[in-house]
Amino acid sequence: NTCLTGEFTIPSTVTEIGNSAFASTDFTKVTFEAESQLSSIGSKAFQGCRNLQEIALPDTVTELPTQIFDGCSALATVTLPSNIPAIPANAFKNCTSLGSIKLPESVSELDGTAFSGCTSLKTIDTSDSKHFVSEDGLFYNADKTELLRVLDYKGSSYEMPDSLATIAEGALVGTTITAITFPENSTRTAIDANMFKN
């Protein structure tokens, strides 16, 4: 709805945001009143909000739905709730302005498509995480047995560490890596579909 523009504040008394509730609106910023009682957000709640630039979800939200910000191409600043266990499928799909995001300590699961099409994503802050690690422009699970995403890797050649067992589907999509070497003693056991797509 293009009549809904500018900044919008959600009252503290709101406990639920339904499926597609704000989809395709033109808000630039959504805030939540102090002492928010919001506990549930429906799938695709902010899908297609092409002008949405900033949002901070309250800590009262304990689950992030699928496709919550799918297609929010101007979204650059997101603060995630501190108690969510996972970032689901296509949560930030095609958020092409999202350059960085901080993972809460609580996140232990990350769907492989959570950040698909996020062409500007260069940093996933894992400083509070026990389950993920970012280093040298690469994003891994905590024990570095799975390469989840190439973020801002500077080289054209990548030598896989011995610990790496799996490269997740789509991890190398759109990267500048032109050569990969595999150590002879590698424990790698699988390469997922679309690993070398594009």
C-alpha positions in Angstrom: 0.0 0.0 0.0 1.8 3.1 -1.2 -0.4 5.3 1.0 1.6 4.1 4.0 4.9 6.0 3.9 7.5 7.6 6.2 8.2 6.4 9.7 5.8 4.2 11.7 5.8 3.3 15.4 4.0 0.1 16.5 2.3 0.6 19.9 3.5 -1.3 22.9 0.1 -3.0 23.3 0.4 -4.9 19.9 1.2 -8.5 20.6 1.1 -10.0 17.1 1.9 -8.9 13.6 0.0 -11.1 11.1 1.2 -12.7 7.8 2.0 -10.0 5.2 0.7 -7.3 7.5 3.1 -4.6 6.2 3.9 -6.2 2.9 4.6 -3.8 0.1 4.1 -0.7 2.2 6.4 2.3 1.7 7.5 2.9 5.3 11.2 3.9 5.5 11.6 3.1 9.2 9.6 1.0 11.7 10.1 1.3 15.4 8.4 -0.2 18.4 7.3 1.6 21.5 9.2 1.0 24.8 7.9 -1.9 26.8 6.7 -3.6 23.6 4.6 -6.7 24.2 5.0 -8.1 20.7 5.5 -11.8 20.8 4.7 -13.1 17.3 5.4 -12.0 13.7 3.8 -13.7 10.8 5.4 -14.9 7.6 6.2 -12.2 5.0 5.3 -9.5 7.5 7.5 -6.9 5.7 7.9 -8.6 2.4 8.4 -6.2 -0.5 8.8 -3.1 1.5 11.2 -1.6 -1.0 11.7 1.7 0.9 12.2 0.2 4.4 15.7 1.2 5.5 15.8 0.5 9.2 14.1 -1.7 11.8 14.9 -2.9 15.3 12.8 -5.9 16.4 12.0 -6.0 20.1 13.5 -8.7 22.3 10.0 -10.0 23.2 9.9 -11.7 19.7 11.2 -15.3 20.1 10.9 -16.6 16.5 11.7 -15.0 13.2 9.3 -16.1 10.4 10.2 -17.1 6.9 10.5 -14.3 4.3 10.0 -11.6 6.9 12.1 -9.1 4.9 12.1 -10.7 1.5 12.6 -8.1 -1.2 13.3 -5.2 1.2 15.9 -3.8 -1.2 16.6 -0.6 0.8 17.0 -2.3 4.2 20.4 -1.4 5.5 20.0 -1.5 9.3 18.4 -4.4 11.2 18.6 -5.2 14.9 17.5 -8.8 15.6 15.8 -9.9 18.8 18.2 -11.4 21.3 16.3 -14.6 21.9 15.6 -16.0 18.4 17.0 -19.6 17.9 17.2 -19.4 14.1 17.2 -17.3 11.0 14.8 -19.1 8.6 14.5 -19.5 4.9 14.6 -16.4 2.7 14.4 -14.1 5.8 16.5 -11.5 4.1 16.2 -12.6 0.5 17.2 -9.9 -2.0 17.9 -7.3 0.7 20.5 -5.8 -1.6 21.4 -2.8 0.6 22.1 -4.9 3.7 25.9 -4.6 4.2 26.2 -6.0 7.7 24.2 -7.8 10.4 24.9 -8.9 13.9 23.9 -12.4 15.0 22.4 -12.7 18.5 24.1 -15.2 20.8 20.8 -17.3 20.7 21.0 -18.1 17.0 22.1 -21.7 16.5 20.5 -22.4 13.2 20.8 -20.5 9.9 18.9 -21.6 6.8 21.1 -21.7 3.7 18.8 -19.3 1.9 18.4 -16.8 4.8 20.7 -14.2 3.0 20.2 -15.3 -0.6 20.5 -12.4 -3.0 22.1 -10.1 -0.4 24.6 -8.8 -2.8 26.0 -6.1 -0.5 26.4 -8.3 2.6 30.1 -8.1 3.6 29.9 -8.6 7.3 28.1 -11.0 9.6 29.1 -10.1 13.1 29.5 -13.3 15.1 31.2 -11.7 18.2 28.4 -12.9 20.5 27.9 -16.3 18.7 28.9 -19.7 20.0 27.6 -21.3 16.8 29.2 -19.3 13.9 32.4 -17.6 13.1 33.4 -15.0 10.5 37.0 -14.5 9.5 38.8 -13.2 6.4 35.5 -12.5 4.6 34.3 -16.1 5.1 31.4 -17.3 7.2 31.6 -20.7 8.9 29.9 -22.8 11.5 31.7 -22.7 14.9 34.1 -25.6 14.4 34.7 -24.5 10.8 33.6 -27.8 9.3 31.1 -26.0 7.0 31.6 -23.0 4.8 28.3 -21.3 4.9 28.9 -18.1 2.8 31.6 -16.1 1.2 31.1 -12.5 2.3 34.1 -10.3 1.4 36.9 -12.6 0.5 39.6 -10.7 -1.3 41.4 -13.4 -3.2 40.6 -15.3 -6.4 42.0 -18.5 -5.0 40.7 -20.3 -1.9 42.5 -23.2 -0.2 40.1 -25.2 1.9 41.2 -25.8 5.5 41.5 -29.4 6.6 38.7 -29.0 9.0 36.2 -28.1 6.2 33.9 -31.0 5.4 31.1 -29.3 3.6 30.5 -26.2 1.4 26.9 -25.2 1.8 24.6 -24.8 -1.2 25.1 -21.4 -2.7 28.0 -20.5 -0.5 30.1 -19.4 -3.5 27.4 -17.8 -5.6 28.5 -14.5 -7.1 32.1 -14.6 -5.7 35.3 -13.8 -7.5 36.9 -17.0 -6.5 38.3 -18.7 -9.6 40.4 -21.5 -8.1 39.8 -23.9 -5.1 42.4 -26.4 -3.8 41.5 -29.4 -1.7 44.2 -30.7 0.7 44.9 -34.4 0.1 44.1 -35.2 3.7 40.8 -33.2 3.7 37.9 -34.5 5.8 35.4 -33.0 3.3 32.6 -35.5 2.7 30.1 -33.5 0.6 29.6 -30.7 -1.8 26.1 -29.5 -1.9 24.1 -28.7 -5.1 24.7 -25.3 -6.7 28.0 -24.9 -4.9 29.6 -23.3 -8.0 26.5 -21.6 -9.4 27.3 -18.4 -11.2 
